[in-house]
Amino acid sequence: MWVQDIYFNPVLKLTMHLFLFLIPNPEHLLLFSFIFILHLVTNLITMKHLLISTAFLACMNCLTITSSFSQVNTAPAVSTTINTKYAKDVSSESNIIAALYDVISGEAVDARNWERFKYLFVKEALLIPTNKNATGVYGYRTMTPDDYITMFSSRVKTGFFENELKHEVNSYGTIAHVFSTYETRETKNGPITNRGINSIQLFYDQNRYYIVNVLWCAESMGFTLPSAHLK
């Protein structure tokens, strides 16, 4: 390795040629011996510093990668506490969907059980209605369960009943997706005011089900429900 460094280093190479050329002259021998040794020591010191710096950077890189993997692999904690009052609501895919519709339905004078409502969701859950603005552009907005409670409490002044007509479930391991067709009314047996489909994502921790997201689209946006998604 050092032979290669000396051979390919032009300064050292030149020094060696001069050294060999001037060996017959004793008065220059000591001078060029000193110059050669100085260059060699300088290269050794530089290489030592380079190796130390490289080792330091490699250690820092390993620490950064380890830290990154630790952050990536850290999942948000999900509460494992079961509220016995609502244990049945979260015991199956069908039960949690039925509870979702039931808890928001009632007459105008009926107080909703928002504790029960929030218990159905993971902490980071989102409710996402799609919409269409005055110019016909489609969009969506996101709400947390708390946002939904505020919206519902401030805007829904009449009775509100949301009933499921049909649902299809696809599940695997810890996840499930429910395509749930619904209809809404202002009174329990009154005329239908709207229909649509809720796309609901569920998480199952092997103890209970949670709602992760609810994304929905209503017929009032101009889309007729396909017969396959009705009773």
N, C-alpha and C positions, 0 to 999 in steps of 0.2 A: 504493500500500500504506500509506504513512504518512498519507495523507489519510484513508483508511478508519479507521486506528487512532485518529486524532485525533477523527474524527466519532463513532465508537462508544464512545470513552473518556469517561465522564460527567464526570470531573474536568477533563480538557482542554477538553471542550465548554463546561463552565461557565466555565472560565477565559477562553476566547475570547469568550464573550458579555459577560462583565464587562469584558474588555479593550476590546472595541469600544464598549461603553456609556460607558466612562470615558475614552475617548480625548480628549474635549473638555477634560477636567480635567488640565492638564499636570503637576500635582504627583503624580498617581497613575499617570501613564503609565510612568514608570521602574519603579515597584514591580510593576505587573502584567506589564510586559515581562519582568522578572526571573523572576516566578513561572511564566510561560508557558514561558520557555526552560528553567527548572529541570525542569519536568515533561517537556518534550520530551527533554532529555538523560537524565533518569532512565529514560524509556521506551526510549531507544536503548541505554543500558547494560544494562537488563534483557533486551532483545531480543538483544543481543550474547551475554550469558551463556546465554540460552536456546538460541541457535544453537550455541554451543560445546558445551553439555551434550548437545544432541541429536546433534551430530556425534560426540562421544565415545561415547555410548551406541550409536549406529549402528555404529561401528567395533568395539566390544566384541561386539555381536550378530553381526557378520560373522565375527569370530574364533571365537565359540562355535559357529556353524553349521558353519564349516569344520572345526573340531575334531571335531564330532559326525559329520560325513560321513566324516572320516578313520577314526574308530573303527568306523563301520558297515561301511566297505568293506575293513577289514583282516581277512583270512581267516586262520585258523590254518594254519601251515605243515604240509604233509604231506611226510614224508621221501620223497625220490626215490631213495634208495639201494636197490639190488636185491641181496638176499642170494642168491647163485647156488645155494645149497643148496635154497632154497625157491622159486626163480624159476618153476618149472612150476606150483606150487600157486596162484600168483596171476596166472597168464597168461590165464585165461578164467573166465567165470561158473561153468561146470560144474566146473572144476578147484578153485576155491576152496571150493565147497560140499563136494566130495568130500574135500578136505583137512580141512575142519572136522570131518566125521564120523570120518574116519580117525584124527586125532590124539588124540581123546578115548577111542577104543575100545581095549580090550585086556583081558587077564586081570588078576586082582588083583595078581599079582607083576610085571606089566609096568610099567616106568617110562614115564610119558607124556613126550613131547617138548614141554615147555611153551614153549621158545624158538620152536619152529615154530608152536605155537598162537598166541602173542602176535603173531607176524609177520603173521598174517592180518588183524589189526584195525588201525583207526585208533587214535590215542592216546586219543581221547575216547569210544571205543566202549562200548556198554552191552549186557549180556545180561539179558533181562527175562522171567522166568518168571511166568505168571499162576497164581493159586492160589485156594483156597476154604477159609475158616476153619471152625471147629467149628459155627458157627451158620448156615453156608450162604452167607455173604457172600463175593462174589468180589473179588479184589484182585490186586495184582502187587507185585513188588519188583525193584529194579535192582541189578546187579552190574557192576563193571568186569572186564576180563579177569583181573586179579590177584585180585579177590574170588572169581571163579569157580574159579580154581586152588586157592585156600585152601579153599573149600567142597568141591570135588571131592576134594582130598587128605585132608580130615578126615572126610568122611562116607561116601565110596564105599569100602567095605571088601571088596566082592565084585568079580568081573569086571564089566565094563560095555562093552557093544557097542551102538552106535547106528548103524542102517543106514537109508539113504534108500530109500523105496519109489517115490516119484515127485516131480517138481518142475515148476513152471510159472514161466516167467520173463517179465517185462515190463521192457523197457529203453529208455532214451532218452538219448543224449548221454553224460553223465558218471554217470548213475544207473541202477540196476537194482533190481527187487524180485523176490525169489524166494519162492514159496510151496512149501515143501518138506515132504512127508509123511515121517514117520520111524517106526521101531519100535525098541524097546530089548530087550536080552537080558542075562542075567548071564554067560552063556557063549556062545561064537561060534555054536553050533548048538543052544543050549538053547531053552526055551519063551519066547514073547514075554511080556515083563513090562509093557509099556506101548506106546501109540502116540500120535501127535499130529501137530501141524503147527508147523513153524518158519517164522515170517515174517521174512525176512532182507533187510536193506537193504544194497546194495553201492554203493561209489563207485569210479569208474574215472577215473584221471588221465591216460589215454592211454598209460601205461607198464605199469600193473599194476592189479589189483583189490584193494579193501579191504572188509572187513566193517565197517559203521557201527553197526548194531544187529541183535540177534536177539531177537525176541519170540515166545514159544511158549505153546501150550495143549495139554494132554494129555487123552486119553480118560478117564483116571482122575478127571477133574473132573466127569464125567457127560455128556460130549458124544461121541456116536458119530460116527466119521469118515464123511463122505459117500462114496458109491461113486465119485464123480467125482474124488476126491483119492487114490484107491488105484490100484494097477496096472491 
